[in-house]
Amino acid sequence: MKSNAGRRASGPEILGPNSEIGRKLRQYYDEIASDEVPDRFTQLLSRLEQAETSTGKE
């Protein structure tokens, strides 16, 4: 009898029965990553960056 302990799965087999979960999570992540950053968040980051620069922190 051969042991599968040393073999690694590749492609969709990596997650085995959880591959559908992994696919859905990847799809969800891709959708969120492609969303635009709201203007107010960009402004907040800019203000934070200016505050750090004025205090001499980098």
C-alpha positions in Angstrom: 0.0 0.0 0.0 1.3 3.4 -0.9 1.3 6.4 1.5 0.0 9.8 0.3 1.8 11.6 3.2 4.6 12.9 1.0 2.5 14.0 -1.9 1.1 17.5 -2.2 -2.1 18.4 -4.0 -2.1 21.0 -6.7 -4.7 23.2 -8.3 -8.2 23.0 -7.0 -7.3 19.8 -5.1 -5.3 21.8 -2.6 -8.3 22.6 -0.4 -10.0 19.3 -1.1 -13.6 19.4 0.1 -13.2 23.0 1.1 -12.3 24.2 -2.5 -15.7 25.7 -3.0 -15.3 27.7 0.2 -11.9 28.9 -1.0 -13.3 29.9 -4.3 -16.1 31.9 -2.8 -13.7 33.6 -0.4 -11.4 34.5 -3.3 -14.3 35.9 -5.3 -15.5 38.0 -2.3 -12.0 39.3 -1.7 -11.6 40.3 -5.4 -14.8 42.2 -5.3 -13.8 44.1 -2.2 -10.3 44.8 -3.4 -11.7 46.3 -6.6 -14.0 48.8 -4.8 -12.9 52.5 -4.8 -11.7 54.1 -1.6 -14.2 56.6 -0.3 -13.1 60.3 -0.6 -13.5 60.8 3.2 -11.2 57.9 3.9 -8.6 59.3 1.5 -8.9 62.7 3.1 -8.5 61.1 6.6 -5.3 59.3 5.4 -4.0 62.6 4.0 -4.6 64.4 7.3 -2.9 61.6 9.2 0.1 61.7 6.9 0.4 65.5 7.4 0.1 65.2 11.2 2.9 62.6 11.2 5.1 64.8 9.0 4.6 67.8 11.2 5.6 65.9 14.4 8.7 64.5 12.7 7.5 60.9 12.6 7.8 58.7 9.5 
